[in-house]
Amino acid sequence: MLPLVLCMLLSGCAVQRFVAMPLDAGTSAKALANRSLDAEDLRQYIQAGHQGSLPLEWPPRQWTLDLLTQVAFHFNPDLEAARAKLAAAEAAVTTARQVPNPTLQVPLQYALNPKDGESSWTLGLALDVPIETHGKRGFREAVASHQATAARLQLASTGWDVRSRLRQQLLVLWASTEKARLLQQQVELDQSLVALLQRRLREGYISAREVNQQQLALIQSNTDLLNARKEARGARIEVAGLLGLNSHALDGIELDLDEFVQPDPPLPAAELKTLALQNRADVRAALEGYEASQSALQLEVAKQYPDIHLGPGYTFDQGVRKPGFDFTGLELPLFNRNEGPIAEASARRQEAAAGVRQAQTKAWTELDGAMTAYRIARDALREADQQFLVQQDQLAGTRRAFKLGEDDRVSLEANRKTELSARLALFDASLQVQQALGRIEDAIQRPLASESKK
């Protein structure tokens, strides 16, 4: 019985205990409500990401896209879920590396009618020691390792998705804020024109129809202004959500959105295609999935060869001592040679290969569409810029004529409004360019600013 006792003692030393980690909705909601941009854990996270360097003051006076991306990487719940999946995949590697444990058997029998002088007991100790053949454990570990790498790349892809959505909402916030500023000027011009035209109506120079048209234009300008302000507020709430913060955490926070007014970075088409087809995280994850399917197929092929089970043992049989050494549990491949699982694994490899081609085709299509949209947006921007310059020249001429008494206030205000409309059109065209640049970044899953620094 001594080997049995020793075995139980050794196994007891290695037992891990369950540790309860209860979750409470109220506690989680309170933690979310208390998150802020000046949190100490956030400072440490950003400091680690910037290799020990931080802005001159903490928290920064202005938050750039880069800093806000770090905030999202720290707090965003989508990334938290992706990290949990990665941890599970990495734990599976540990499982795949484990060597199967031997099995201990202790047969015990009692004879009711033993022969004279013989013991009534039959006692045995036997071990079943499994030995995997043909590298099965190595193939199993390779499957888990490739799946863990794919999970790591999926985490990177999720991180990029969060960054992409954050940029989109910051772009919406920047565009709606700037547009609201221009629309406020348009409202003031429409109000001025309404007042001027009402004076002319009272003096009998124009009809009421002209005043009504201008009043309708004022109503439309006010509506556009309200919509722009509403869109800005909505975008600010969306930004807070992507950062993993409550909607009031950005109150009083100054966002640095100058990135959207910077000159366009260079766009080397050949390098962008390489990045899209080879370096995107989702493409690389698909490649790792294919390698995992390869190893899985190798494992199923190796399973054609049975594992060996060694069975050393000892039996005390009614006074007779019997040492033994058996081959136990040897599977005989009489009815199948694992053809079914091999066929399934082979089909899954084909499916994984198709997934790689699908991911690359998606990347190619997205980049091609983004580049086309960018060229169209750039052409539209140049056209809008030319129209804006023409309207500026026309406004300058009207101002000179007004100073000389050759034109009236109504014509001046009308030309100012036309010039402002051209400015709004130019701004919309620049917004289209920024949206196209965002699509290109999504296609290569890398900021274009980082490419321009190379």
Protein Blocks (a to p, Z undefined) as FASTA:
>chain_A
ZZmmmmmmmmmmmpccdddddddfklmmmmmmmgcfkbfklmmmmmmmnnopacfbdcdf
bdcfklmmmmmmmmmmklmmmmmmmmmmmmmmmmmmpccdddddddddddfbbcehiafb
dcdddddddddehhlmmmmmmmmmmmmmmmmmmmmmmmmmmmmmmmmmmmmmmmmmmmmm
mmmmmmmmmmmmmmmmmmmmmnopacfklmmmmmmmmmmmmmmmmmmmmmmmmmmmmmmm
mnopafklmgoiacdfklmmgccddddfklmmmmmmmmpmklmmmmmmmmmmmmmmmmmm
mmmpccdddddddddeehiacdddddehiacdfkbghlmmmmmmmmmmmmmmmmmmmmmm
mmmmmmmmmmmmmmmmmmmmmmmmmmmmmmmmmmmmmmmmmmnopacfklmmmmmmmmmm
mmmmmmmmmmmmmmmmmmmmmmnopafklmmmZZ
